[in-house]
Structures are given as C-alpha cells and as structure tokens.
C-alpha cells in the first residue's frame, strides 16, 4: 500500500508532502498503517470534505491511498477532518517526522 499526504495553506502557505509505502517499512509499522486506513474507513469517505466555517490560514490536506484494490483521494479542510481520519493523519505526520529526525 502507498499513501501520500500533501498539506497546503496555513499562515505561511508552506506546502509539505509525505509519501509512505508499506513495502519500505518494517512489518509492524506496515500493519499499523494498514489498520489505520481500514479503521478510518478511508475508501468510504467522499472525495471532498469542506468546512462549513470559513477561515483564513487553515491547512488543507490531500490524502491519496493506493492498494491492491485500487486508489482513492480525499481532499479535506483542517476544520473538517473526521474523527475517524485524525489518527491516520497523526500517524503519517509522526512517522515522517521520525524518518527526518525531527
């Protein structure tokens, strides 16, 4: 499985991108990522999730997941991230930070 998370917006409008592949990580981490995608019901989410409240300087996320069944992309505003999706976003962020030594 491959996952790509792109974050844009924010005060400085600095874009960040994270790419992970279960083929390139230890089995335990690969299983955690696979479980988080499943628990988030990612493939059931709509392709766009927008906040009902406008706001400047908020982040937007574009999340793309590809697995053996196909691919799905979700674009979501920071204020509209569903609770089921938050653990997956946090895991990718933490995993990327650890890989970069932050």
N, C-alpha and C positions, 0 to 999 in steps of 0.2 A: 504494500500500500504506500502511496505517496500523498503527502499533504503539503500544501503551500498556503501560507498566511501572509497577506500583504496588509500593512496598516498605513493609512494615509490620514492627512488632516492634522489636527492639533494646532497649538499656538504657533509653532514654527513651521508647520506644514512639511515636516521631515518624514519621508516615506521609509518604511522598513519592510523587509521581506524575510521570511523564514521558509526553508524547504527541508523537509524530512522524508526519509524513506525507511520503512521497516526493514528493508533488505540491508541497510547500512548501520543497524543498531543492534545491541545485544538483545537476545530473545526476550528477556524480561521486560525491557523497555518497549520492544515491538508489541508485546502483548498488552501492555498498559495503554499504548496509543490506540491499538485496535479496539480495546474495550471502551475507551473514552469516546471514540467515534460512534460505536454502537449505542452506548448509553445516551449520547446526545441526540440520537435519532436523526443524525445529520442528513441522511438521504431522504428523510421525510420533510425537512424544512423547506420553506419556499425559497426561491432564488433571490428575493429581496426582502429584507426586514427593515422597515424605516421607523424612526422615532416619530411620535405624534407631536413632540415638543421641539420646536426649532432651537438651535443653539450654535453659537459660533465656537470655533476652536475645539470641536469634539472630533474624536477619531472615527474613522470608518474602516471596517475590515472586509477583506475579500478572502474567503476561505474556499480552497479547492481541494477536494479529496478524490483520489483515483484508486480503485481497487480492481480485483478481477471481475467484478460485476459491472464496472463502468465508472463514470465520474459524475460529480455534482459540484456546483459552485454556489456559494451563498454570499451575498453582499449584505452587511448588517451595520447599522449605526451603533456607536458605542452605547448609547442610552437604551437601545432596543435589543441588546444581546439577551436571548432567552436564558433562563437559569440552567437549562439542560446543556447549553453550549459553553457556558463560562468555564467549567473545569477543563474542557479541551483547549480553549484559548490560553488558559493559565499554564497548562502542561507544556504546550508548544513554546510559550514565552520563556518559561523556566528552563526547558531543555536547550533552547537556543542560547540563552544566557550562559549556561554551564559550558556549552561547547565553545563559546567565545571567551570563556574565562572571566566573566563578569560576576 
